[in-house]
C-alpha cells in the first residue's frame, strides 16, 4: 500500500493556502502547482476535507480507525459463529 504524503491536518492547511491564492486571482492550476499537487488531487482533497477544521479532521480520522477495528471484530465473530454452527451440525 502506498504511503500517504500528507496528513489530514496538512491537507487542510494546504487547502486554505489554495483559497488564498484563488482570492488573489490565480487559477486553480496555478494555485495547486504552488502547493505542489495536481489539480485532480486538489479537487479530491477539497471534496473530502473542504469544510473541515483541523479538530474535525482529527475526529474523522479517529472514527475511521475505530470503524475499521469494529469491522474486523465483526468479521472474526461471524467466522467463529459459522465454524461453531458447522461443528454443531456435524455432531448431530
ChimeraX commands (.cxc) that place a marker at each C-alpha (Angstrom):
marker #1 position 0.00,0.00,0.00 radius 0.5
marker #1 position 1.28,3.45,-0.87 radius 0.5
marker #1 position 2.31,5.72,1.97 radius 0.5
marker #1 position 0.37,8.95,2.26 radius 0.5
marker #1 position 2.48,12.01,1.77 radius 0.5
marker #1 position 0.31,14.49,3.66 radius 0.5
marker #1 position -1.57,14.26,6.95 radius 0.5
marker #1 position -5.17,15.41,7.09 radius 0.5
marker #1 position -4.09,18.46,9.09 radius 0.5
marker #1 position -1.54,19.38,6.43 radius 0.5
marker #1 position -4.11,18.88,3.68 radius 0.5
marker #1 position -6.50,21.30,5.38 radius 0.5
marker #1 position -3.69,23.84,5.70 radius 0.5
marker #1 position -2.84,23.46,2.00 radius 0.5
marker #1 position -6.49,23.85,1.03 radius 0.5
marker #1 position -6.58,27.14,2.94 radius 0.5
marker #1 position -3.46,28.25,1.05 radius 0.5
marker #1 position -5.16,27.49,-2.26 radius 0.5
marker #1 position -8.18,29.53,-1.17 radius 0.5
marker #1 position -5.86,32.48,-0.51 radius 0.5
marker #1 position -4.18,32.07,-3.89 radius 0.5
marker #1 position -7.55,31.90,-5.62 radius 0.5
marker #1 position -8.67,35.07,-3.84 radius 0.5
marker #1 position -5.53,36.76,-5.15 radius 0.5
marker #1 position -6.62,35.96,-8.70 radius 0.5
marker #1 position -4.62,32.83,-9.52 radius 0.5
marker #1 position -6.24,29.96,-11.39 radius 0.5
marker #1 position -6.78,26.58,-9.77 radius 0.5
marker #1 position -3.94,25.15,-11.87 radius 0.5
marker #1 position -1.51,27.84,-10.73 radius 0.5
marker #1 position -2.58,27.62,-7.09 radius 0.5
marker #1 position -2.31,23.83,-6.97 radius 0.5
marker #1 position 1.10,23.99,-8.64 radius 0.5
marker #1 position 2.25,26.40,-5.92 radius 0.5
marker #1 position 1.37,23.94,-3.16 radius 0.5
marker #1 position 2.93,21.06,-5.09 radius 0.5
marker #1 position -0.07,18.90,-6.01 radius 0.5
marker #1 position -2.01,18.17,-9.17 radius 0.5
marker #1 position -5.35,19.74,-9.94 radius 0.5
marker #1 position -7.03,16.34,-9.55 radius 0.5
marker #1 position -5.51,15.95,-6.09 radius 0.5
marker #1 position -6.71,19.42,-5.12 radius 0.5
marker #1 position -10.29,18.62,-6.17 radius 0.5
marker #1 position -10.18,15.23,-4.41 radius 0.5
marker #1 position -8.91,16.87,-1.22 radius 0.5
marker #1 position -11.50,19.62,-1.48 radius 0.5
marker #1 position -14.27,17.04,-1.83 radius 0.5
marker #1 position -13.05,15.11,1.22 radius 0.5
marker #1 position -11.73,17.86,3.53 radius 0.5
marker #1 position -13.25,21.07,2.13 radius 0.5
marker #1 position -15.40,22.15,5.04 radius 0.5
marker #1 position -13.48,20.55,7.89 radius 0.5
marker #1 position -11.45,22.18,10.60 radius 0.5
marker #1 position -8.30,20.53,11.93 radius 0.5
marker #1 position -10.14,19.28,15.02 radius 0.5
marker #1 position -12.89,17.78,12.88 radius 0.5
marker #1 position -10.31,16.08,10.65 radius 0.5
marker #1 position -8.64,14.51,13.69 radius 0.5
marker #1 position -12.01,13.28,14.94 radius 0.5
marker #1 position -12.84,11.87,11.49 radius 0.5
marker #1 position -9.51,10.01,11.41 radius 0.5
marker #1 position -10.18,8.52,14.87 radius 0.5
marker #1 position -13.69,7.45,13.87 radius 0.5
marker #1 position -12.42,5.81,10.67 radius 0.5
marker #1 position -9.81,3.90,12.67 radius 0.5
marker #1 position -12.43,2.76,15.21 radius 0.5
marker #1 position -14.80,1.75,12.41 radius 0.5
marker #1 position -12.08,-0.36,10.81 radius 0.5
marker #1 position -11.35,-2.07,14.12 radius 0.5
marker #1 position -15.02,-2.83,14.68 radius 0.5
marker #1 position -15.43,-4.24,11.16 radius 0.5
marker #1 position -12.55,-6.64,11.81 radius 0.5
marker #1 position -14.16,-7.74,15.08 radius 0.5
marker #1 position -17.48,-8.41,13.36 radius 0.5
marker #1 position -15.74,-10.42,10.63 radius 0.5
marker #1 position -13.88,-12.51,13.23 radius 0.5
marker #1 position -17.04,-13.15,15.24 radius 0.5
marker #1 position -19.00,-14.08,12.13 radius 0.5
marker #1 position -16.33,-16.59,11.16 radius 0.5
marker #1 position -16.31,-18.07,14.67 radius 0.5
marker #1 position -20.10,-18.33,14.58 radius 0.5
marker #1 position -20.03,-20.10,11.22 radius 0.5
marker #1 position -17.41,-22.58,12.45 radius 0.5
marker #1 position -19.45,-23.33,15.58 radius 0.5
marker #1 position -22.61,-23.90,13.52 radius 0.5
marker #1 position -20.75,-26.28,11.20 radius 0.5
marker #1 position -19.33,-28.13,14.18 radius 0.5
marker #1 position -22.72,-28.38,15.87 radius 0.5
marker #1 position -24.33,-29.64,12.65 radius 0.5
marker #1 position -21.66,-32.34,12.34 radius 0.5
marker #1 position -22.28,-33.68,15.86 radius 0.5
marker #1 position -26.00,-34.31,15.32 radius 0.5
marker link #1:1,2 radius 0.2
marker link #1:2,3 radius 0.2
marker link #1:3,4 radius 0.2
marker link #1:4,5 radius 0.2
marker link #1:5,6 radius 0.2
marker link #1:6,7 radius 0.2
marker link #1:7,8 radius 0.2
marker link #1:8,9 radius 0.2
marker link #1:9,10 radius 0.2
marker link #1:10,11 radius 0.2
marker link #1:11,12 radius 0.2
marker link #1:12,13 radius 0.2
marker link #1:13,14 radius 0.2
marker link #1:14,15 radius 0.2
marker link #1:15,16 radius 0.2
marker link #1:16,17 radius 0.2
marker link #1:17,18 radius 0.2
marker link #1:18,19 radius 0.2
marker link #1:19,20 radius 0.2
marker link #1:20,21 radius 0.2
marker link #1:21,22 radius 0.2
marker link #1:22,23 radius 0.2
marker link #1:23,24 radius 0.2
marker link #1:24,25 radius 0.2
marker link #1:25,26 radius 0.2
marker link #1:26,27 radius 0.2
marker link #1:27,28 radius 0.2
marker link #1:28,29 radius 0.2
marker link #1:29,30 radius 0.2
marker link #1:30,31 radius 0.2
marker link #1:31,32 radius 0.2
marker link #1:32,33 radius 0.2
marker link #1:33,34 radius 0.2
marker link #1:34,35 radius 0.2
marker link #1:35,36 radius 0.2
marker link #1:36,37 radius 0.2
marker link #1:37,38 radius 0.2
marker link #1:38,39 radius 0.2
marker link #1:39,40 radius 0.2
marker link #1:40,41 radius 0.2
marker link #1:41,42 radius 0.2
marker link #1:42,43 radius 0.2
marker link #1:43,44 radius 0.2
marker link #1:44,45 radius 0.2
marker link #1:45,46 radius 0.2
marker link #1:46,47 radius 0.2
marker link #1:47,48 radius 0.2
marker link #1:48,49 radius 0.2
marker link #1:49,50 radius 0.2
marker link #1:50,51 radius 0.2
marker link #1:51,52 radius 0.2
marker link #1:52,53 radius 0.2
marker link #1:53,54 radius 0.2
marker link #1:54,55 radius 0.2
marker link #1:55,56 radius 0.2
marker link #1:56,57 radius 0.2
marker link #1:57,58 radius 0.2
marker link #1:58,59 radius 0.2
marker link #1:59,60 radius 0.2
marker link #1:60,61 radius 0.2
marker link #1:61,62 radius 0.2
marker link #1:62,63 radius 0.2
marker link #1:63,64 radius 0.2
marker link #1:64,65 radius 0.2
marker link #1:65,66 radius 0.2
marker link #1:66,67 radius 0.2
marker link #1:67,68 radius 0.2
marker link #1:68,69 radius 0.2
marker link #1:69,70 radius 0.2
marker link #1:70,71 radius 0.2
marker link #1:71,72 radius 0.2
marker link #1:72,73 radius 0.2
marker link #1:73,74 radius 0.2
marker link #1:74,75 radius 0.2
marker link #1:75,76 radius 0.2
marker link #1:76,77 radius 0.2
marker link #1:77,78 radius 0.2
marker link #1:78,79 radius 0.2
marker link #1:79,80 radius 0.2
marker link #1:80,81 radius 0.2
marker link #1:81,82 radius 0.2
marker link #1:82,83 radius 0.2
marker link #1:83,84 radius 0.2
marker link #1:84,85 radius 0.2
marker link #1:85,86 radius 0.2
marker link #1:86,87 radius 0.2
marker link #1:87,88 radius 0.2
marker link #1:88,89 radius 0.2
marker link #1:89,90 radius 0.2
marker link #1:90,91 radius 0.2
marker link #1:91,92 radius 0.2
view
